[in-house]
Amino acid sequence: SPMVGDDWGDLYDLMEQFLAMMEGIESQWSTLMDDTVDQIGTTLMDDTVDQIGMYICI
């Protein structure tokens, strides 16, 4: 059956909800990634500094 205006409206609403949900997930994901990268970077730097310190002390 051909789609009438209401059907398109419902479909459009669903698409908008879906996109809004995806944007929410995306922003949470990027925050999570930033935090993870920061933590990995900090740990890596600490380890490197420790190693350099050991070499200098020896």
C-alpha contacts under 8 A as a table, 3 or more apart, distances in Angstrom:
res1	aa1	res2	aa2	distance
3	M	7	D	5.92
3	M	8	W	6.87
4	V	7	D	5.52
4	V	8	W	6.65
5	G	8	W	5.25
5	G	9	G	6.20
6	D	9	G	4.91
6	D	10	D	6.19
7	D	10	D	5.16
7	D	11	L	6.16
8	W	11	L	5.01
8	W	12	Y	5.98
9	G	12	Y	5.05
9	G	13	D	6.16
10	D	13	D	5.07
10	D	14	L	6.21
11	L	14	L	5.10
11	L	15	M	6.22
12	Y	15	M	5.06
12	Y	16	E	6.19
13	D	16	E	5.08
13	D	17	Q	6.19
14	L	17	Q	5.12
14	L	18	F	6.07
15	M	18	F	5.01
15	M	19	L	6.09
16	E	19	L	5.13
16	E	20	A	6.07
17	Q	20	A	5.10
17	Q	21	M	6.13
18	F	21	M	5.09
18	F	22	M	6.18
19	L	22	M	4.99
19	L	23	E	6.15
20	A	23	E	5.13
20	A	24	G	6.27
21	M	24	G	5.08
21	M	25	I	6.25
22	M	25	I	5.08
22	M	26	E	5.98
23	E	26	E	4.92
23	E	27	S	6.17
24	G	27	S	5.33
24	G	28	Q	6.27
25	I	28	Q	5.15
25	I	29	W	5.92
26	E	29	W	4.96
26	E	30	S	6.11
27	S	30	S	5.19
27	S	31	T	6.20
28	Q	31	T	5.16
28	Q	32	L	6.15
29	W	32	L	5.00
29	W	33	M	6.06
30	S	33	M	4.93
30	S	34	D	6.01
31	T	34	D	5.10
31	T	35	D	6.21
32	L	35	D	5.20
32	L	36	T	6.13
33	M	36	T	5.02
33	M	37	V	6.01
34	D	37	V	5.17
34	D	38	D	6.04
35	D	38	D	5.06
35	D	39	Q	6.16
36	T	39	Q	5.11
36	T	40	I	6.11
37	V	40	I	5.09
37	V	41	G	5.90
38	D	41	G	5.04
38	D	42	T	6.05
39	Q	42	T	5.11
39	Q	43	T	6.10
40	I	43	T	5.17
40	I	44	L	5.96
41	G	44	L	5.09
41	G	45	M	6.05
42	T	45	M	5.13
42	T	46	D	6.11
43	T	46	D	5.11
43	T	47	D	6.16
44	L	47	D	5.20
44	L	48	T	6.12
45	M	48	T	5.05
45	M	49	V	6.03
46	D	49	V	5.15
46	D	50	D	6.08
47	D	50	D	5.04
47	D	51	Q	6.18
48	T	51	Q	5.10
48	T	52	I	6.14
49	V	52	I	5.11
49	V	53	G	5.97
50	D	53	G	5.01
50	D	54	M	6.22
51	Q	54	M	5.06
51	Q	55	Y	6.33
52	I	55	Y	5.13
52	I	56	I	6.19
53	G	56	I	5.16
53	G	57	C	6.14
54	M	57	C	5.12
54	M	58	I	6.21
55	Y	58	I	5.28
